[in-house]
Amino acid sequence: MKLDAIDLRILETVQRDGRITKVALAEEVGLSPTPCWMRLRKLEKAGIVSGYHARVAVRRLAPVASVMVEVTLGNHRQADFDRFERAVASIPEIVACWSVGGGVDYILKIMAADIDAYQRLVDGLLDREIGIARYFTYIVTKTVKEETALPLSILLSEAETSDS
């Protein structure tokens, strides 16, 4: 789907404020409310806007441990990757999982109540025999930057430049 400048402004605005009113969104992007809302609905139907979420400051509620984990599987058949990914998808504390190229197979982001809870989770993964050959744990000691909004104007302008 080809986006124009107005579509891009709509996306950037709803990334910053998913609860913005129809009127405020229209004012922000320079359209009247009905065409603006129709464009947003079109972006949603195309799957470009895939949902709206609230960012919860969990550390204001309770102390938590954020852990990044590198995982290497013992075997590299498609069935091995599928088994691991199914297991990861079923565990709520694993809040992100990326399949990566390079020296490891996956990087996980895990949020646990504490380090003991994290270790119990890992022990459970190892007990399930889902193919983990080795893993390396990195405890997050400080979050320096964690953005949810994507730099769309930068990413899309670079993509258009590389297409030329």
N, C-alpha and C positions, 0 to 999 in steps of 0.2 A: 504494500500500500504506500503510495506516494503521499508525503505530508507537506503541507504548505506552512508558511510562517504562523498563521493563526492556529493551526493544529498544534504546532510546537509550543506556542504560548499557552494553549489550553493544557497540554501535558505538563509543562513546567509548573503551572499554577496549581493543578490538582495534586501534583507531587508534594508541594509545599503545604497545601491545605486541602485535604480530601473532604472536609466538611463545608467547603465554601458554598454559598448559596448560588442559585442559578443567576440571579441578578448581579451579584458581586463578581462572579466568574466572567460574565458578559462584559462588565465594565472593565475588568482587568485586561481582557484580550481585545477590546475594541469592537465588539459585535453587539447586536441586540440579543436579548435573552433566548428567544426561540431558536434562531439559527445556531447560536452557541451551544445550546443544550442538544440540538440535533447532531452537531459535530461530535460532542462528547459521547453521545449514545453510539454513534458510528464507530468511534475509537474503541469503545467497550465491546461492541459486537464483533469487531475485528480481532479482539483479544489483545490489543495494544495496551489498554488499561485492563489489567487482570484482577484488580481488587482494590479495596480501601482498607487501611489498617491504622490502628492507634499504636504509637510508640509508648511503651510502658517503662517507666524508670524503676525497674525492679529493685535496684539497690536502695531505693527509698522505702521499700517494703520490708526487705530482709537482706542480709548478706548472702551473696551467691559467689560461686566460683565459675569463672569463664575459662575454658580450656580449649586450646587448639591442639589437634592430634593429627599427626601424619600416620597413615596406614599403608602398609605394603601387604599384598596378598601373596600366598604361597604359590598359587597357580593363576594362570592368566587366560583361562578359557572363558567364553561368554557366560557359561553357566555359573562360573565362580563369581564373576562380576554381578550377575543377576541375583545370586543368593545373598551376597553381601549387601547390595543395594536394597533388597526387600527387607532385610533385617534392620538396616539403618532407618528406613522409612517408618518402621513401626515403633521407634523409640522417641518419645517426645523431648527428652533432654538433648538429643542431637538436633540442634536447631538449624544447622546447615551442613551440607556435604557436597564437596566438589570432587569430581574425577579430574585428575591432573596428569599432565605429561611430565616426564623427568624421572627422578630417582624414586618417587613414591607413587602409589596408585590413587590415594584419596587424601583430602584434607577435611577434617571434621571440625565443626565448632560445637562445643558442648557446654550447656549451662546446667550446673548442678548446685545443690544446696551447699555443698562444701567439698573439700578434696576427698574425704572418705566416701561420700556419695558418688563422686566421679570414679573412684577406684572400684567400688562395687559394680558400677555400670560396666566398666571395662572388663572386670572379672566375669560378669555375665555374658558379655560378648564373646570372650575367649571360651567360656564353657559351652556356648552354642555351636562352636566349631563352624564358623562361617567363613573360614579360609584366611584369617589374619595370621600372617607369618611374623610380622613385627610391627610395633607401633612406637612412636615417640610423642611424648607429652610436653606441651608448652603451656605453663600457667600464665594467664594474662594478669599482669600486675597493675597495669594502668591502661585505660582506653584513651588513646591519643586522638583518634578520629574514627567515627563510625557513622557514615552518611547512609541514608536510605534513598534520598533523591539522586537520580542519575544526572550527570551533566549533559543533557540531551543536545543542546545547541552545539556543544563541542564535538560530541560523538557523531552526530549526524552530519555536521559540516565536514568532518574528516572522512566520513564514509563517502560523501558525495565527491570530495576531492580525489579519493583513491579510485572511484569509478570512472573518472574523466580520462 
